[in-house]
Amino acid sequence: MAKDDRVTMKVDRALWSSVSALIKEHPEWGILSVPEFVRRAIDSEIRARKAAGNSTVIDLPLRSKSR
């Protein structure tokens, strides 16, 4: 019986979506490029989360004046 060399890795959905998009965008790179896809996806996800963290939410209660 042959040894199973597969590796299973759990990733969150946002990261997997990013990796899947890169695989679809560059099928010519082949399956052996998955580590590069993951690296790029992680980089993209970190940048997106950092950009989201830089935004500020301000709570402004809007009420009509009653007379």
BAFI-3210 file (N, C-alpha, C; in Angstrom, 3 decimals, decimal comma, padded with zeros to 6 digits):
// residues 67
n [1|2|3|4|5|6|7|8|9|10|11|12|13|14|15|16|17|18|19|20|21|22|23|24|25|26|27|28|29|30|31|32|33|34|35|36|37|38|39|40|41|42|43|44|45|46|47|48|49|50|51|52|53|54|55|56|57|58|59|60|61|62|63|64|65|66|67]
n.u [000,842|000,548|002,132|000,331|000,712|-000,667|-001,659|-003,706|-005,291|-006,791|-008,611|-009,967|-013,127|-012,931|-010,222|-010,006|-011,722|-010,277|-007,945|-009,110|-010,051|-007,627|-006,581|-008,463|-008,053|-005,435|-004,912|-002,881|-000,638|-000,735|-001,300|000,830|001,517|000,037|001,057|002,084|-000,264|-001,614|000,105|-000,134|-002,882|-003,105|-001,601|-003,201|-005,564|-004,683|-004,037|-006,598|-007,991|-006,504|-007,023|-009,764|-009,685|-008,662|-010,733|-013,249|-016,038|-018,672|-020,995|-023,832|-026,590|-029,614|-032,223|-035,450|-036,435|-038,767|-041,579]
n.v [-001,175|002,218|005,091|007,743|010,969|013,277|016,483|018,015|021,077|023,491|026,323|029,641|030,727|033,127|033,244|030,858|031,483|033,498|032,075|030,217|031,950|032,892|030,496|029,960|032,215|031,916|029,281|028,178|028,057|025,756|022,985|022,682|025,173|025,947|026,580|029,144|030,434|030,372|031,927|034,418|034,829|034,963|037,271|039,122|038,924|039,801|042,449|043,396|043,076|044,791|047,233|047,385|047,587|050,093|051,787|053,882|053,771|055,859|056,730|058,355|059,578|060,207|062,347|063,681|067,058|067,773|069,802]
n.w [000,000|-000,838|000,579|002,031|001,185|001,475|002,763|005,110|005,583|007,576|006,738|006,973|005,561|004,049|003,351|001,855|-000,251|-001,468|-002,238|-003,996|-005,971|-007,014|-008,066|-010,068|-011,642|-012,551|-013,956|-015,418|-013,847|-012,390|-010,074|-008,349|-007,606|-005,463|-002,799|-003,347|-004,122|-001,672|-000,084|-001,392|-001,069|001,722|002,163|000,791|002,302|004,824|004,208|003,506|005,932|007,530|006,285|006,772|009,501|009,817|009,406|010,834|012,929|013,583|015,968|015,462|016,736|015,211|015,471|015,121|015,643|018,109|018,488]
ca.u [000,000|001,341|002,021|-000,482|001,491|-001,522|-001,710|-004,977|-005,108|-008,049|-008,505|-011,294|-013,787|-012,416|-008,932|-010,247|-012,298|-009,166|-007,117|-009,889|-010,065|-006,304|-006,459|-009,283|-007,462|-004,155|-004,845|-001,623|000,392|-000,807|-001,593|002,043|001,636|-000,885|001,700|002,148|-001,638|-001,915|000,881|-000,760|-004,199|-002,887|-001,182|-004,386|-006,489|-004,104|-004,214|-008,024|-008,355|-005,851|-007,789|-011,037|-009,375|-008,350|-011,952|-013,834|-017,497|-019,106|-022,411|-024,514|-028,039|-030,364|-033,588|-036,131|-036,804|-040,208|-041,942]
ca.v [000,000|003,439|006,055|008,916|012,169|014,462|017,303|018,717|022,348|024,215|027,767|030,241|030,857|034,278|032,854|029,872|032,197|034,191|031,051|029,690|032,965|032,889|029,265|030,146|033,289|031,471|027,816|027,780|027,862|024,364|022,666|022,807|026,573|026,224|027,357|030,544|030,932|030,567|033,081|035,622|034,982|035,429|038,666|039,888|038,923|040,663|043,835|043,733|043,212|046,001|048,358|047,426|048,026|051,516|052,587|054,247|053,851|056,919|056,597|059,645|059,394|061,206|062,481|064,890|067,974|067,862|071,140]
ca.w [000,000|-000,961|001,672|001,710|001,479|001,472|003,969|005,248|006,266|007,767|006,518|007,056|004,256|003,305|002,784|000,811|-001,395|-002,113|-002,894|-005,126|-007,031|-007,648|-008,852|-011,274|-012,439|-013,114|-014,032|-016,062|-012,847|-011,958|-008,674|-007,542|-007,194|-004,355|-001,732|-003,780|-004,032|-000,253|000,360|-001,946|-000,452|003,089|002,045|000,410|003,442|005,858|003,752|003,589|007,350|008,024|005,738|007,497|010,860|009,797|009,311|012,115|012,949|014,490|016,305|015,484|016,838|014,454|015,983|014,653|016,732|018,343|018,979]
c.u [000,893|001,082|001,220|000,279|000,645|-001,484|-003,049|-004,736|-006,467|-007,781|-009,905|-011,835|-013,235|-011,090|-009,129|-010,844|-011,205|-008,264|-007,836|-009,909|-008,725|-006,111|-007,252|-008,662|-006,188|-004,056|-003,536|-000,500|000,392|-000,982|-000,366|002,269|000,729|-000,189|001,814|000,761|-001,976|-001,171|000,239|-002,120|-004,070|-002,497|-002,377|-005,365|-005,979|-004,284|-005,675|-008,451|-007,736|-006,615|-009,123|-010,824|-009,071|-009,598|-012,541|-015,348|-017,875|-020,603|-023,016|-026,013|-028,759|-031,801|-034,193|-036,479|-038,313|-040,509|-043,147]
c.v [001,247|004,373|007,272|010,167|013,442|015,168|018,023|019,975|023,028|025,701|028,364|030,492|032,003|033,937|031,849|030,522|032,901|033,209|030,508|030,671|033,003|031,653|029,393|031,175|032,833|029,943|027,323|027,550|026,435|024,202|022,816|024,241|026,917|026,941|028,849|031,180|031,260|031,790|034,379|035,888|035,500|036,903|039,565|040,010|039,833|042,128|044,273|043,940|044,466|047,233|048,504|047,920|049,506|052,382|052,804|054,332|054,885|056,757|057,990|059,404|060,542|061,211|063,748|065,760|067,969|069,228|071,088]
c.w [000,000|000,218|001,196|002,151|001,510|002,819|003,974|006,064|006,395|007,571|006,616|005,649|003,421|002,635|001,662|-000,430|-002,180|-002,862|-004,127|-006,289|-007,760|-008,521|-010,146|-012,209|-013,158|-013,184|-014,653|-015,054|-012,311|-010,458|-007,778|-007,067|-006,019|-003,196|-002,082|-003,715|-002,575|000,275|-000,115|-001,298|000,979|003,074|001,733|001,579|004,558|005,480|003,878|005,038|007,958|007,546|006,473|008,925|010,945|009,719|010,703|011,975|013,998|014,714|016,429|015,572|016,121|014,953|015,403|015,855|016,896|018,949|019,835]
res [m|a|k|d|d|r|v|t|m|k|v|d|r|a|l|w|s|s|v|s|a|l|i|k|e|h|p|e|w|g|i|l|s|v|p|e|f|v|r|r|a|i|d|s|e|i|r|a|r|k|a|a|g|n|s|t|v|i|d|l|p|l|r|s|k|s|r]
***
